[in-house]
Amino acid sequence: MASIRVDNSNCDLCGDCIAVCPFDAIEQTEDTIQINAACKMCNLCIEACPRSAIQITQDTQSVNKDEWRGVLVFAEYFEGKVHPVTFELIGIGKKLAAQVGMKTHCLLIGYNLESTAQMLLTYGIDTVFVYDDERLLRFSADTYTNVFEDIITTLKPSIVLVGSTSIGRSLAPRVSTRSRTGLTADCTTLTIKQNTDLVQIRPAFGGNIMAQIITENHRPQFATVRYKVMDCAPVVAPFGSIEYADVTDKMTDTKIEVLRVIAKDAAPSITDADVLVVAGQGVKDKSDLALIEDFAHALNGELAVTRPLVEKGWSDYTRQIGLSGRTVKPKLIITCGVSGAIQFAACMNASEIIIAINTDKTAPIFKIAHIGIVGDLYEILPSLIEKIQGDCEYAI
Ligand SMILES: Cc1cc2nc3c(=O)[nH]c(=O)nc-3n(C[C@H](O)[C@H](O)[C@H](O)COP(=O)(O)OP(=O)(O)OC[C@H]3O[C@@H](n4cnc5c(N)ncnc54)[C@H](O)[C@@H]3O)c2cc1C
């Protein structure tokens, strides 16, 4: 990985580099020039230096992996709630840590966090590091990045796990860049080697291959993980501790002022639904989607679709399950006229109960279904809807 280095023996402290740096990333001590973590490698200082004392160099040395210990989970906290992906990250984080004898920690940023920190301990966390300050009440990429950088510098975790949420996707690249290390986004599987190298597996090239990515020469190892892919950590008797860290003015210094927050209408999401009914290409006409939707609503569930239906313009992309859509893990999923291609199945096969309706008894979906119904969806669904709306009571 490249970095900017100053040859202070050749520097006459003219200050041209400091003047030209747009990121305040260059500091002058009594007799040296230092590049700090805010450097974005724009190279303007290299061009500005009249004595060629600033150079870009490739770091070839491997990191000492023994100096970096523990798994740090970012506990995403927003509007008084912890995002549920956090409990999944703790689940996988604890599993990975146990395999190599490391501890699992959480980073919690926000305001008035005491009860939330206590709650996190009940998921078997060793230490919850808390940055509790009114200035951190709302998420802001730059202040949260500063705070994140602070814990990484002091804790030196081997692995950092962040949810693939809007906030996580905004934060993780910034923090990993500051830490001069790699980031694997959107992981669906994580394993660990005995030398603490994290094997980060994710779909690549539009879902055509599953890539295995390793950060061999740098620490920490940063991964964002898709929601609803990992199992939640179980609740246990708490044994860990809470550590409150100082929040400095430098951490909260920002050029962004949040004037007001306008809440978006919370549209029902297939990721959060307990029950999903999926329409595939066995549905012959766009108007027939109403039948699938009626069935979903009869079960208090949501309609989801396969990719071809989105491509035909029959449904919105937000309802697509699959490698190029969403990953789901509901309590019940019923697929109607879905063949079960790998790009679809890989993102729903962890669902608790899978029921498949398909006319073709050799369809791959039956390999992962717990209950398979070989038949025509146009015959099966109307009678099922009638039954559900009639005398049956369903509580899921
Ligand atoms: C890079 C890449 C990424 C992809 N990403 C995704 C993705 O994210 N999501 C996704 O879904 N796909 C994705 N695909 C496409 C995927 O490979 C499949 O083509 C797709 O999932 C098939 O959708 P389907 O099951 O609806 O259709 P089909 O494969 O055509 O299956 C239709 C099924 O309906 C059955 N059927 C027909 N009539 C009836 C009836 N009356 N009653 C009951 N059953 C009936 C048939 O027997 C058949 O099994 C991707 C492909 C690639 C190459």
PDBQT file of the ligand as one rigid body, heavy atoms in Angstrom, charges set to zero:
ROOT
HETATM    1  C1  LIG A 401     -24.690 -12.402 -12.610  1.00  0.00    +0.000 C 
HETATM    2  C2  LIG A 401     -26.110 -12.828 -12.371  1.00  0.00    +0.000 A 
HETATM    3  C3  LIG A 401     -26.800 -12.322 -11.278  1.00  0.00    +0.000 A 
HETATM    4  C4  LIG A 401     -28.111 -12.717 -11.048  1.00  0.00    +0.000 A 
HETATM    5  N1  LIG A 401     -28.786 -12.211  -9.974  1.00  0.00    +0.000 NA
HETATM    6  C5  LIG A 401     -30.043 -12.657  -9.742  1.00  0.00    +0.000 A 
HETATM    7  C6  LIG A 401     -30.767 -12.188  -8.611  1.00  0.00    +0.000 A 
HETATM    8  O1  LIG A 401     -30.284 -11.351  -7.830  1.00  0.00    +0.000 OA
HETATM    9  N2  LIG A 401     -32.001 -12.680  -8.400  1.00  0.00    +0.000 N 
HETATM   10  C7  LIG A 401     -32.590 -13.601  -9.242  1.00  0.00    +0.000 A 
HETATM   11  O2  LIG A 401     -33.726 -14.008  -8.980  1.00  0.00    +0.000 OA
HETATM   12  N3  LIG A 401     -31.939 -14.020 -10.325  1.00  0.00    +0.000 NA
HETATM   13  C8  LIG A 401     -30.696 -13.576 -10.598  1.00  0.00    +0.000 A 
HETATM   14  N4  LIG A 401     -30.060 -14.006 -11.709  1.00  0.00    +0.000 N 
HETATM   15  C9  LIG A 401     -30.824 -14.798 -12.678  1.00  0.00    +0.000 C 
HETATM   16  C10 LIG A 401     -30.900 -16.265 -12.281  1.00  0.00    +0.000 C 
HETATM   17  O3  LIG A 401     -29.791 -16.950 -12.833  1.00  0.00    +0.000 OA
HETATM   18  C11 LIG A 401     -32.173 -16.910 -12.852  1.00  0.00    +0.000 C 
HETATM   19  O4  LIG A 401     -32.238 -16.696 -14.249  1.00  0.00    +0.000 OA
HETATM   20  C12 LIG A 401     -33.465 -16.382 -12.229  1.00  0.00    +0.000 C 
HETATM   21  O5  LIG A 401     -33.379 -16.436 -10.818  1.00  0.00    +0.000 OA
HETATM   22  C13 LIG A 401     -34.647 -17.214 -12.702  1.00  0.00    +0.000 C 
HETATM   23  O6  LIG A 401     -35.814 -16.654 -12.245  1.00  0.00    +0.000 OA
HETATM   24  P1  LIG A 401     -37.115 -17.524 -12.114  1.00  0.00    +0.000 P 
HETATM   25  O7  LIG A 401     -36.885 -18.653 -11.191  1.00  0.00    +0.000 OA
HETATM   26  O8  LIG A 401     -38.236 -16.581 -11.820  1.00  0.00    +0.000 OA
HETATM   27  O9  LIG A 401     -37.371 -18.027 -13.624  1.00  0.00    +0.000 OA
HETATM   28  P2  LIG A 401     -37.143 -19.409 -14.302  1.00  0.00    +0.000 P 
HETATM   29  O10 LIG A 401     -35.784 -19.918 -14.100  1.00  0.00    +0.000 OA
HETATM   30  O11 LIG A 401     -37.625 -19.249 -15.717  1.00  0.00    +0.000 OA
HETATM   31  O12 LIG A 401     -38.129 -20.404 -13.538  1.00  0.00    +0.000 OA
HETATM   32  C14 LIG A 401     -39.525 -20.374 -13.625  1.00  0.00    +0.000 C 
HETATM   33  C15 LIG A 401     -40.037 -21.623 -12.917  1.00  0.00    +0.000 C 
HETATM   34  O13 LIG A 401     -41.442 -21.545 -12.851  1.00  0.00    +0.000 OA
HETATM   35  C16 LIG A 401     -41.950 -22.853 -13.020  1.00  0.00    +0.000 C 
HETATM   36  N5  LIG A 401     -43.346 -22.686 -13.491  1.00  0.00    +0.000 N 
HETATM   37  C17 LIG A 401     -43.761 -22.342 -14.727  1.00  0.00    +0.000 A 
HETATM   38  N6  LIG A 401     -45.092 -22.216 -14.724  1.00  0.00    +0.000 NA
HETATM   39  C18 LIG A 401     -45.515 -22.514 -13.483  1.00  0.00    +0.000 A 
HETATM   40  C19 LIG A 401     -46.811 -22.570 -12.887  1.00  0.00    +0.000 A 
HETATM   41  N7  LIG A 401     -47.912 -22.263 -13.559  1.00  0.00    +0.000 N 
HETATM   42  N8  LIG A 401     -46.883 -22.915 -11.579  1.00  0.00    +0.000 NA
HETATM   43  C20 LIG A 401     -45.767 -23.228 -10.869  1.00  0.00    +0.000 A 
HETATM   44  N9  LIG A 401     -44.539 -23.205 -11.418  1.00  0.00    +0.000 NA
HETATM   45  C21 LIG A 401     -44.422 -22.840 -12.682  1.00  0.00    +0.000 A 
HETATM   46  C22 LIG A 401     -41.014 -23.512 -13.987  1.00  0.00    +0.000 C 
HETATM   47  O14 LIG A 401     -41.050 -24.926 -13.857  1.00  0.00    +0.000 OA
HETATM   48  C23 LIG A 401     -39.675 -22.921 -13.606  1.00  0.00    +0.000 C 
HETATM   49  O15 LIG A 401     -38.975 -23.771 -12.698  1.00  0.00    +0.000 OA
HETATM   50  C24 LIG A 401     -28.751 -13.621 -11.940  1.00  0.00    +0.000 A 
HETATM   51  C25 LIG A 401     -28.037 -14.120 -13.027  1.00  0.00    +0.000 A 
HETATM   52  C26 LIG A 401     -26.739 -13.733 -13.240  1.00  0.00    +0.000 A 
HETATM   53  C27 LIG A 401     -25.987 -14.293 -14.406  1.00  0.00    +0.000 C 
ENDROOT
TORSDOF 0
